Amino acid sequence: MYKNRGIFIFELSLISWVIVVLCAIFIGFSKSGLPNSGILVVTVLMFIFPAKESIGILLPMLIVGDIFAVIFYRRSVVWKYLISLMPWVLLGTILGFIVLNKIDSDQLKPIIGSIVLIMITIHVWRNRLGERFNDLLPQSKWFTSFMGISGGFTSMVGNAAGGIMTIYFLVKNIPKREFVGTSAWFFLIVNLIKVPFYVYLGLINSASLSFNAWLVLPIVLGAYIGSKVLPFIPQKVFQVLILTLATAGAVRLLF
């Protein structure tokens, strides 16, 4: 049984520990060029921990991965796109905080399930349309504000803003390396902003941070292995597997 505020945080079965460590490795993968693996982690952790507590456990893990990505891509960032987006992201983050403060874990599960399914649908739609996808998206200010608010909200309630922010940066036609670097800086900044909100809600505390400390090495290991091995893995097959598993998890959260 898991209790976020006490020493019982370590009372996980062996299989649960294995799954959590694999999730940490996948987070490292996601920062090494396979971003869709992160969406699987969001759903899987909710089957190990209560939904609300799982996002508090996941956030420090993501920050470790973000730091690794920022170190690697620290000079490849287009700041003007981040600066124009951040006010809207902050608004979405505050809206997400209000929602999190009023719902329990059982109410959060279908919300996360819906968000994950929407992110997967967008990803599939983008892959099928190819370059046409970017041409269909507007360049207007309202689009930037909508994407910022959506990104802030989904990040706050479920650490699941990857798909939304990928679309935003694609629309800006940023070169590949700057795309990865700008995304890395965005998620590091936003995830750090979320920390005091999660602390206030009791989702991050000394017990959860102690648990996170055990997972730093697997995250770094996953990032290192990902940077070396992922170029040789058939990425399309791997992504189909990840998205299929994430879809199954999201449907389970919904029903």
Beta strands, then each sheet from edge to edge (+ up, - down):
end
